[in-house]
Amino acid sequence: MSNVAVYLIIMLAVAAVIVIACVFAYNRRLDRITSGEIRDTHNSIPEPRTTVGVLYRVILMAVVILAFLSISAANGKLISLQERVNQLQSDQSSLVNEVRDLRDRIDQEKYLVADSWWEYDGVDYDAGTVDMEYMVSLKEYSEDTAVTLELNGRSMPMERTSPGSFRGRFTLNLFDEYNRGMLYINENGTTRGESVEFPENIFWDFLPIPSYSCEFESGSSLGKMKYSGTYTVITDHPEEIESAVITYLSGDRELKTLDITEEVQSGKMITLEKGLDLEKDLTFRLELVTKTGFRIVQQTVMIYEVPADVESRDFLRILDSEGNTLWEDDYI
C-alpha cells in the first residue's frame, strides 16, 4: 500500500471521528435547549452538514496537495531511473564495442599477413593495362618464406625486399574484375593461404565514373507527372573529361539532349529542364567521352512513380573509341 493511501485512510478516519463528535455535541445541545437548561445564542455549535462540508473541502485540498507531492516525487524517481537506463545503455554499447574490438584482435592474431597495400606505376590506355606494385608484410617469417599472390587463377610470385616484407610488380587488365586476392605463404614445405585486400575494378581509379547529387520534387496533377529540382554530376577525375552530354528520357522516349561539358568539368549545379512531357518516370542517360578515347554511358532512373516499371533500366557501360563494350553492369 502506498504512502498516499495510508495518509488518505488516516485522514478519513480522523474526519469520521470529527463528524461523529460534532453530531453528538450538536444533538446534546439541542436536547439541553429543548429542556430549558440553556437558551440558544449566536455562538451555537455548527450544524453537522456544515461541518461535513468544511471537512470535505479540507480533505479534498489535502488530497490534492498529497497527490501533487507524490507525483513530483514519482517524476523525480522516473527521471532518475531514465538516467540510470541511459547510463546502462551507454555502458552496454561500450561493452559491445569492446567485445567486438577484442574479437577483431583475436581474429587478426590468426593471420600471418600484417598489412597489404598497392601502388600504380602507370597505365596504358591504348592497351588497356595497368602496372601495379603490390606489397605485403608478415607477422611471422623466416629465411625460407616464399610468398605468391593469386588473382583470377593467375599466380604471381613476390620477392622479399626486407625481413617480413614482400613486393610484386604486375601488369593487369584495366577492365578485368578481381575478387579478393589470395596470398599463399610457403614455409618449410607448408603452404598457408590468406585472403588480402585488392581493388575489384581498377578502372575506378583512372576513369571519371559519374555519380549524382540531387534535390528533386515530383508529383502528379490531372494525370501528368510534375517535377522540379537540381542535380550535380560528380566524378573523381573531371580533368579527364573531353565532353559530356545528357539525354532526358521518359519510358523509352528521348525527350531532350543537352551538352553539359562545362557543368560536369567544373562541378556546377544543373537545373532540371522545364516542360518535359513525362509519363511515369524521368531517366538520365549521361555520356562522357574521355580525353583518352573511352566513352562512359550511364543510364539512371531519377524520378519515378512505380518502382517495378523502372528497376531494369539502369546500367553503366564503358566502350572504346570504336564502340566495343569493355565493361558493363546492369545494376539489377
C-alpha positions in Angstrom: 0.0 0.0 0.0 1.4 3.4 -1.0 2.0 6.3 1.4 -0.8 8.3 -0.2 -3.3 5.6 0.5 -2.2 5.3 4.1 -2.4 9.1 4.6 -5.9 9.1 3.0 -7.2 6.4 5.3 -5.9 8.2 8.3 -7.5 11.5 7.2 -10.8 9.7 6.5 -10.7 8.1 10.0 -9.9 11.5 11.6 -12.7 13.1 9.6 -15.2 10.4 10.6 -14.3 10.9 14.3 -14.7 14.7 14.0 -18.1 14.3 12.2 -19.4 11.9 14.9 -18.2 14.1 17.7 -19.9 17.2 16.1 -23.1 15.3 15.6 -23.1 14.1 19.2 -22.3 17.6 20.5 -25.0 19.2 18.3 -27.7 16.7 19.4 -26.7 17.2 23.0 -27.0 20.9 22.7 -30.5 20.6 21.1 -31.6 18.4 24.0 -30.5 21.0 26.6 -32.2 23.8 24.7 -35.4 21.8 24.4 -35.3 21.0 28.2 -34.7 24.7 29.0 -31.4 24.2 30.5 -29.8 26.8 28.2 -31.0 29.3 25.7 -29.9 29.4 22.0 -27.2 32.0 21.3 -25.3 33.3 18.3 -22.2 31.2 19.1 -24.1 27.9 18.6 -22.4 24.7 17.5 -22.3 24.4 13.7 -24.8 22.0 12.1 -23.4 18.6 11.1 -23.8 19.2 7.4 -21.8 22.5 7.7 -19.0 20.5 9.5 -19.1 17.8 6.8 -18.9 20.4 4.0 -15.9 22.1 5.7 -14.2 18.8 6.3 -14.9 17.7 2.7 -13.1 20.8 1.4 -10.2 20.4 3.8 -9.8 16.7 2.9 -10.0 17.5 -0.8 -7.4 20.1 -0.5 -5.1 17.8 1.5 -5.6 15.0 -1.1 -4.7 17.4 -3.9 -1.6 18.5 -2.0 -0.6 14.9 -1.3 -1.2 13.9 -4.9 0.9 16.8 -6.2 3.8 15.9 -3.8 3.5 12.2 -4.7 3.5 13.0 -8.5 6.5 15.2 -8.0 8.4 12.5 -6.1 7.4 9.9 -8.7 8.5 12.2 -11.5 11.9 12.6 -9.8 12.2 8.9 -9.4 11.3 8.4 -13.1 13.9 10.9 -14.2 16.5 9.2 -12.0 15.5 5.8 -13.4 15.7 7.1 -17.0 19.2 8.5 -16.4 20.2 5.1 -15.0 18.7 3.3 -18.0 20.6 5.7 -20.4 23.8 5.1 -18.5 23.2 1.3 -18.6 22.6 1.5 -22.4 25.7 3.6 -22.8 27.7 1.1 -20.8 26.2 -1.8 -22.8 27.1 -0.1 -26.1 30.7 0.5 -24.8 30.9 -3.1 -23.7 29.6 -4.4 -27.1 32.3 -2.3 -28.9 35.0 -3.5 -26.6 33.9 -7.1 -27.2 33.9 -6.5 -31.0 37.3 -5.0 -30.9 38.6 -7.9 -28.8 37.1 -10.4 -31.3 38.7 -8.5 -34.2 42.1 -8.5 -32.4 41.7 -12.3 -31.7 40.8 -12.9 -35.4 43.7 -10.8 -36.6 46.1 -12.9 -34.4 45.1 -15.9 -36.6 46.6 -14.3 -39.7 50.2 -14.1 -40.8 49.6 -11.1 -43.0 50.1 -7.9 -41.0 49.3 -5.4 -43.8 48.9 -5.2 -47.6 48.8 -2.2 -50.0 49.4 -1.3 -53.6 50.6 1.5 -55.8 50.1 2.1 -59.5 53.3 2.6 -61.6 51.5 3.6 -64.8 48.5 3.0 -67.1 48.5 2.3 -70.9 45.0 3.3 -72.1 45.7 2.1 -75.7 46.5 -1.4 -74.4 44.0 -1.2 -71.5 46.6 -2.3 -68.9 47.9 -1.0 -65.6 51.3 -1.6 -64.0 50.9 -2.2 -60.3 53.3 -2.7 -57.4 51.7 -4.9 -54.6 53.3 -5.1 -51.2 52.7 -7.2 -48.1 54.2 -7.5 -44.6 54.1 -10.7 -42.5 54.0 -11.1 -38.7 56.0 -14.3 -38.8 58.6 -15.3 -41.4 61.9 -17.0 -41.9 64.7 -17.0 -44.5 62.9 -19.7 -46.4 59.5 -18.0 -46.5 58.1 -17.6 -50.1 55.0 -15.6 -51.0 52.8 -15.8 -54.1 49.8 -13.6 -54.9 46.9 -15.3 -56.8 44.3 -13.3 -58.8 41.6 -14.9 -61.0 43.7 -18.1 -61.2 46.9 -16.3 -62.1 49.8 -17.0 -59.7 52.3 -14.1 -59.3 55.4 -14.7 -57.2 56.6 -11.9 -54.9 60.2 -11.0 -54.0 61.4 -10.3 -50.5 62.5 -6.7 -50.1 63.3 -6.8 -46.3 62.7 -9.3 -43.5 59.0 -9.9 -43.4 58.2 -7.6 -46.4 57.5 -8.8 -50.0 56.8 -7.0 -53.2 55.4 -7.9 -56.6 55.2 -6.0 -59.9 52.4 -7.0 -62.2 50.7 -5.8 -65.4 46.9 -6.1 -65.1 44.0 -5.6 -67.4 42.3 -2.3 -66.7 38.8 -3.7 -67.1 39.0 -7.1 -65.5 37.1 -7.8 -62.3 39.2 -9.0 -59.4 37.8 -10.7 -56.3 39.7 -10.6 -53.1 43.3 -11.8 -53.8 44.7 -14.9 -52.2 48.2 -14.8 -50.7 49.9 -18.1 -50.4 52.7 -18.3 -47.8 55.1 -21.2 -48.1 57.4 -22.0 -45.2 59.4 -25.2 -44.7 57.2 -27.1 -47.2 53.9 -26.0 -45.6 51.7 -23.6 -47.6 49.1 -21.4 -46.0 46.6 -19.3 -47.8 45.0 -16.0 -46.6 42.8 -13.5 -48.4 44.0 -10.0 -48.9 42.5 -6.7 -50.0 42.6 -5.9 -53.7 40.7 -3.4 -55.9 37.8 -5.2 -57.6 37.6 -2.7 -60.5 40.8 -0.9 -61.3 39.3 1.5 -63.8 37.5 3.4 -61.0 40.9 4.8 -60.0 41.6 6.2 -63.5 38.3 7.0 -65.3 35.7 9.7 -64.5 32.9 7.3 -63.4 29.9 9.6 -62.7 27.5 9.8 -59.7 24.9 12.4 -58.8 24.0 14.8 -56.0 20.3 15.6 -56.5 17.4 17.6 -55.0 14.2 16.6 -56.7 10.5 17.1 -56.1 7.7 15.3 -58.0 4.0 14.6 -58.0 1.0 14.1 -60.3 -1.7 16.5 -61.4 -4.5 15.8 -63.8 -2.7 12.7 -64.9 0.5 14.5 -65.7 3.8 14.0 -63.8 5.1 17.2 -62.3 8.7 17.7 -61.3 11.4 20.2 -60.3 14.8 20.3 -58.8 18.6 20.4 -59.4 21.4 18.0 -59.7 25.2 17.9 -59.9 27.3 15.4 -61.8 30.2 14.2 -59.6 33.3 12.5 -60.8 36.8 11.8 -59.3 38.7 12.7 -62.5 36.8 15.6 -64.1 40.1 16.7 -65.8 39.9 13.6 -67.9 36.5 14.6 -69.5 36.6 15.7 -73.1 32.8 16.1 -73.4 29.6 15.4 -71.5 26.1 15.0 -73.0 22.9 14.2 -71.1 19.7 12.9 -72.5 16.4 13.1 -70.7 14.0 10.2 -71.3 10.6 9.1 -70.1 9.7 5.4 -70.7 11.5 4.6 -73.9 11.2 8.1 -75.4 14.1 10.5 -75.7 12.8 14.0 -74.7 15.8 16.3 -74.9 19.6 16.2 -75.2 21.9 18.8 -73.7 25.6 19.5 -73.7 26.7 19.8 -70.1 30.5 19.5 -70.5 31.3 22.8 -68.7 29.0 21.9 -65.8 30.5 18.5 -65.3 34.1 19.7 -65.6 33.5 22.4 -63.0 31.1 20.5 -60.8 28.3 23.2 -61.2 24.7 22.6 -60.2 22.3 22.0 -63.1 18.6 22.9 -63.0 16.2 20.4 -64.5 14.8 21.3 -67.9 11.2 22.5 -67.6 8.3 21.4 -69.8 9.4 17.8 -70.3 6.4 15.5 -71.2 6.9 12.8 -68.6 4.9 9.6 -68.3 5.8 7.8 -65.1 9.5 8.5 -64.8 12.4 10.8 -65.6 15.5 9.0 -66.7 19.0 10.4 -67.3 21.3 8.9 -69.9 24.7 10.5 -69.4 27.6 10.0 -71.9 31.1 11.0 -71.0 33.9 11.0 -73.6 37.4 10.9 -72.0 40.5 12.5 -73.4 41.9 9.0 -73.8 39.1 8.0 -76.1 36.8 6.0 -73.8 33.0 6.5 -73.8 31.2 6.1 -70.5 27.4 5.6 -70.8 25.4 5.6 -67.6 21.6 5.4 -67.5 19.8 6.1 -64.3 16.1 6.4 -63.4 16.0 9.6 -61.3 12.2 10.2 -60.7 9.5 7.5 -60.9 6.0 6.7 -59.7 6.1 2.8 -59.9 9.4 1.2 -58.9 8.5 -2.1 -60.7 8.4 -0.3 -64.1 11.9 1.1 -63.8 14.1 -1.5 -62.0 15.7 -2.9 -65.1 16.5 0.4 -66.9 19.7 1.4 -65.1 23.1 0.5 -66.5 26.7 1.5 -66.7 28.8 0.8 -69.8 32.4 1.6 -70.8 33.2 1.5 -74.5 36.3 2.1 -76.5 36.6 4.6 -79.4 35.2 2.0 -81.8 32.1 1.3 -79.8 33.2 -2.1 -78.4 32.0 -2.7 -74.8 34.8 -3.1 -72.4 32.8 -3.4 -69.2 29.2 -3.2 -68.2 26.9 -3.5 -65.2 23.1 -3.6 -65.5 22.6 -2.7 -61.8 19.9 -5.4 -61.3 
